[in-house]
Amino acid sequence: MENKTNGMAVGSLVLGILGILCSFFSFLGAVAYLVGIILGIIGLILGISAKKQQPCGMATAGIVLSIIAIVLCAISLVACVACVACVGGIASEM
């Protein structure tokens, strides 16, 4: 039996890892978090479709990493927006 690698599963895994890495790039601001969310969503779609075609562990790992990337980037984005709003509120009081 041939052991073929599913390209969509690999793509999902790579996009999930890149999405998680985007959550650590706080010096780029909200742009990095938005890119991470987008990469996570694309990775999630690829992982789900890869799991439907040919169930494998790599597709499951891609789905899990993509979900983690979406959650981390969303939390970081909300914190970034809240911090900017807080600083803007303090600056307007001065």
N, C-alpha and C positions, 0 to 999 in steps of 0.2 A: 504494500500500500504506500502510495506516495504521500509525503508529509509536506503539503503546500502551505506557505505562509499567506494569510489573508492580508492584502494590502490595505484594506479599510481598517482592519484591526490595528495594524502598525501605525497608520495615520492617526487613529484615535488616541493611541498611546503617546505618540509624539506631541500631538496638540494638547493633550492633558498635561504633559510635563511642561510644555512651553507656557500654558496658562497658569500653572502654579508658579513658575519662575516670574511671570509678570506681576504676581502679587507682591514680590519682594522689591520691585523697582519703584520705590516711593519717590525717588528724586525726579522721576518723570511726571509725577502728578497723576491726575485722574485719567490721562490718556492711556497709561500702562494698564490701569484697572479695566478700562473699557475694552482694550485689546485682549486682555486676559479673559474677560467674559465672552467676547466673540469667539476666541479660540476654543474656550470650553464648550460653548454651544455647538460649534461645528464638530468638535471631537466627540461630543455626546451623540450627535446624529450619526456620525460615522460608526461609532461603537455599537449603537443599537442596530443599525442596518447590517454590520458585520456579524453580530451575534445571531441575527435572524438567518443569514445565509449559511454560516458555518460556525456553530458555537465553539469557542475556544477561550482559553484563559487570558490570552492577550486582549481579546475584545472586552472581556470583563474588567481587566485592569484599565483599559482605556476609558471605559464608562465611569469607573470609580474615580480615576484621576481627573476626568473632565468635570465630574460633579464637585470634587474638592476644589478645583480651580475656579469654578463658577461661584461657589460659596465664599472662598477666601477673597476673591476679587470684589464681590458684591459687598462684603463686610468692610473691606478696605476703602471702597468707593464711598460708602455711606459715612465712614469715619472721616474721610478726607473732606467731603462736602460739609459735614457738621463742624469740623475744625475751621474751615474757611468762613462759615457762617458765624461762628463764635468770634473769630478775630475781627470780622466785619462789624459785628455788633459792638464789640469793645471799642473799635476805632471810631464808630459813629457817636459814642457817648463822650468822647474826649473833646 
